Amino acid sequence: MTETIAGVRIPDSALAREATELVRDAAPPLLFDHSRRVFLFGALRGREQGLEFDPELLYVGAMFHDLGLTERFRRTDQRFEIDGADEARSFLARHGITGDGADRVWTAIALHTTPEIPLHMAPEVALVTRGVELDVLGIGYHAVSDADRAAVVEAHPRPDFKDGILAAFTDGIKDRPETAFGNVKADVLAHFVPGFRRGDFVEIIQHSDWPE
């Protein structure tokens, strides 16, 4: 049965249903509900901006964007965003989606914590970031109506979400602190991991092997 929340239709293809179940099985409720809200808020921002986008690709991008924080899919040798992006590409390939469509989803997930740049890319890339920024940071909060925002949160509640998502970030990246160099997750580790020291771009340049 087709599900509609805040006027946004949730994709109901076999691919979308499988994506839903994969994330529901792999992620805790906090991340599952967050990922659904990212899709809904991204779609609402796209509607508000008059963007044309592929709902199925946006859905996979939103649902997989934090898979790298989960115990099943996290690695320790690369950024968590790339964990989710790689899994999404493999998932899409199993469903016969390769090329540009898969590239857009991979990029949307890989760049969703990189400020500004995704907003100048394909709609699916931009809207995953728009959804993440709204749900996590409150950016664009008033671009969505009170009624639509309430409908999204009623369908996918966010109890103690601020503390919960920070804990999920910390748990997902504390074993690979070097991957936080140059990105916003260094702030998380600085707050919650004792002894963490940020990589310093200036020091790296000054102490490189180059004599001058």
N, C-alpha and C positions, 0 to 999 in steps of 0.2 A: 504494500500500500504506500502511495506517495505521501511523504511527510513534508509539510510546509510550516516554517517558523518565521515569524515577522515578515511574511510575504515572500520568503526565499524558499524555493523548492530544493529539498535535499536530493541529490542525484540517487537514482534507484536502479542503476544498471548492475549487472552481475559484478563488474569490476568495483563499483562503489560499495556494494554490499560486502564484498570480500575485504576491501580496505577497512571498512568499519569494524568488521569482526577481528581482523588482524590487530588493529590498534586497541580495540576493547580487551583483547586477550593479553596483549603485551604490556599495556600501560596501566598505571593505577587510575582510578576514577578522576583524580585531579587533572591528569594530563589528557585523558580522553575527553572530558568535558571542555577543557581549554581548547583542544584541537578543533572540536566542533564549533565552539564559539569563534575561533579564528576564521573558519570557513564562512560562518554566517555574517560576522562583522566585515570580512573582506568583501563578500558579495554585496552587502548593504552599501559599503563605501564605493564599490564599483557602480552600483545602480545610481548612487548620488552623483557620481562623476560622469555618468553616461558612457562607461567603458563597455566594450564588447569582450567577453571572455568565455572560455570553455569551462562550464561549471564542473565537469568531471575532472579536468586537470587541476582546477583550483581546489577541488575537494581532496584529491590525493595529496597535493602539496600541503594543504592545511593539516590533514590527518597525520601525515608522516613527518611533519616538520620537527617534532621533538622526540622521535623514536630513538635518537642517539642518547637520550637521557635514561632510557629504560635498561633494565638489567639484561634483557635478551639481546638488544641490538647495540649496546655501547661497546666501543673499543677503547684502547688506551693510547693509540698511536696517531690519532688525528682528531680534528675538531668534531664535536658532537653533531654539528650541523651537517658535516659531510657523511657521518654515519647514516643519518636519516635520508640524505639526498641519494646516497648509493643504494640504499634499500628500496627507495621509491623507483629508481631507474630499473632495478632488477624486477620489481613487482610489475611495472608497466610492460617490460619486455615479455614477461610471462603471459601478458594479455595482448601481445602483438602490437604494442605502442612503442615505437622507437623514433629516432630522428628528432625533429624540431619539438614535437609535443613532449617527449621525454626530457629533452634538454631544458625546456621551460620549467618543468617541475623540478628537475635537479637544481637549476639555478635559483628558483624560488626558495627552496629549502636551504641551500648552501649560503645564501646571502641574507637570510631573514633577520640576522642580528647585526647586519652592516648598515648603518644609518644612511639614508638618502639615496644611495646608488640604485637600489632595486626600484625605487619610485620612478625612475627614468627608463625602465625596461618594459618588457611585454606585460600586458595586463595581469596575467596570472602571477607573474613574479612580483609586480607591484602590490597586488591585492593580498598575497600571503603576508607581506610585510605590513600592509595597512591593518590587517586583522590582528597580527601579533602586537603591533604598537598600541592599538586601541585596547586590547584585552589586558596586556601586561603593564603598559606605561600610561594608559589613559589618553594617548595622543589621538585626536579626532573624536573624543568622547561626545562632544556636542554636535558633531556632524551627523550622528545617528539620533533619531527622535527618541524621546523618553519612552514612548510606547514600544518601539522596536527593540530598544535596549532591554526593557523589562521582559519582553517576550522571549528574547534570547536567553536571558538569565533564568527565567522561569523554567525553560526547557533544559538548560544546562547550568545548574547553580554553581556559585563560586564561594562556598563557605571557607573563610580564612584563607582566601586564595593568595593574597600577597605573601604571607609567611610560607604557605605551602609551595608556591612556585619557586621562591628563593631556596627552600630546602631541596627541591628537585634539581635545580641548577647546581647547587653545591655538591649533592650526591653524585650527579652525573659527570662532573668535571674534576673533582678533587684528586682523582688518580691520574690525571693528565694535565697538570697545571701549566706546562709549557705551551699547551694549545690555546691558552688564554692570552698569549702575548699579542698586543695590538688590537684587542677587541673588548667589548663591554663586559665579558664574563670575568675579566681580571678584577672588576669591582666586586663581584660576588665572592671570589676567593679571598680578596683582601678583607672583607667583612667577616667571613665565616670559617676560614681555615687558618688556624694559628701557625705562625712562622712563614706564611706565604710572602714571597717578595716578588714584586712585579718585575718583568723584564723591562729594561730601559733602552729605548731606541738609540738615544744619544750615546750611552755607554757601549752599545754594540758597535756603533760606528767607530768610536774612539779606540776601542780595544781590538778591532779586527786585525788580521794578519798584514794588511796593507801598511807599508812604511809611512806613507803620506796620504 
